[in-house]
Amino acid sequence: MKQSDIIIEQLNRISGLKVRRTTAPSDMPRDGVWQSETLCSTVFTVPCGNKVYAFEIDGYGAAERVTASLARELALGMVSKTAVFDEPVRAFLDGVGDIPQGVHLGKADYYVFAMYSKDLAKNVREYLNAMAYSCDFVADMGDGVTAFCKRLDNDCDYQSAGEFASVLKENLTEEIKGNVKIGVGGVAHGASELPQYYAYAKSALINGAEYDPKSDIYSYKEYALIKALSELPEATKEKYVKTVLDRNYRDVTADEELMAAADAFLQYSLNISEASRNMYVHRNTLIYRLDKLEKLTGLNIRNFADAVTFRTACLIHKML
């Protein structure tokens, strides 16, 4: 969508005005609002990067001037809030364009995310634009993927990009009433690192959907391990899985109830109560399944070391 179309869509939706694109008159005043009694119209301009867009509403007079001024301020706020629009950012994050105007050039850190929601991507972007600060930015990357770069300040309330992603996921689910998957690229140190960390976030999103489709948040740091493990010879992978999960590992991995219990337990940080609540099963049922898993594999995943071993073996098994 063109930048001017985005502005028009947002203005019409938020304000209820009938705004349309027009050509700026040559004698446009410095305050950005121009009126024509002959045409019975009011024009206002909105600078956006290296371009200036002109928009028109019907009517002429003091009331229309005030309305146009307010619409102009609203549009300027939109431009400021998203900092830059989709196309320049998309090219930049894809590694084929320069740093767009509006992106802070200092050494500020950013949380970088790639977010996927095929049918609700537009709703995701609208929500992010509404909650973003002026130094954050959002871009449509195509195919249902939205990039979100959250600039960090000194009083950031979150310990990590992963923690922020969890809160963002919860809020988005509540707001748009649909599912969103989030790839977490990590923390980019300065604008020059944004393309690299967006690539990490997108890679996490792709690998996560393949190896752990039931989850919704994927960290690149975890899938960096997957990338390294994927380069192992097939015979080595199978030998490792047989050793860790026992030779009857295929029976274990084919048991959907057992694997769902293990996945939930690991997802909720080895917390029996949290995992059982989110699975909608009694905690004793979950304990029974974890005991059964230990009997079959010899791994007690309530123990952190065994949980890591089991998780790694399952990832490798999915590569076979």
Sequence and secondary structure as in RCSB ss.txt:
>XXXX:A:sequence
MKQSDIIIEQLNRISGLKVRRTTAPSDMPRDGVWQSETLCSTVFTVPCGNKVYAFEIDGYGAAERVTASLARELA
LGMVSKTAVFDEPVRAFLDGVGDIPQGVHLGKADYYVFAMYSKDLAKNVREYLNAMAYSCDFVADMGDGVTAFCK
RLDNDCDYQSAGEFASVLKENLTEEIKGNVKIGVGGVAHGASELPQYYAYAKSALINGAEYDPKSDIYSYKEYAL
IKALSELPEATKEKYVKTVLDRNYRDVTADEELMAAADAFLQYSLNISEASRNMYVHRNTLIYRLDKLEKLTGLN
IRNFADAVTFRTACLIHKML
>XXXX:A:secstr
  HHHHHHHHHHHHH    EEE   TT  TTSEEEETTTTEEEEEEEETTEEEEEEEE  SHHHHHHHHHHHHHH
HHHHHHHSS HHHHHHHHTTSS   TTS  SS EEEEEEEE TTTHHHHHHHHHHH  TT EEEEEETTEEEEEE
E  TT   SSHHHHHHHHHHHHHHHHSS  EEEEEEEEESGGGHHHHHHHHHHHHHHHHHH TT SEEEHHHHHH
HHHHHTS HHHHHHHHHHHH TTHHHHHH HHHHHHHHHHHHTTT HHHHHHHHTS HHHHHHHHHHHHHHHS  
TTSHHHHHHHHHHHHHHHH 
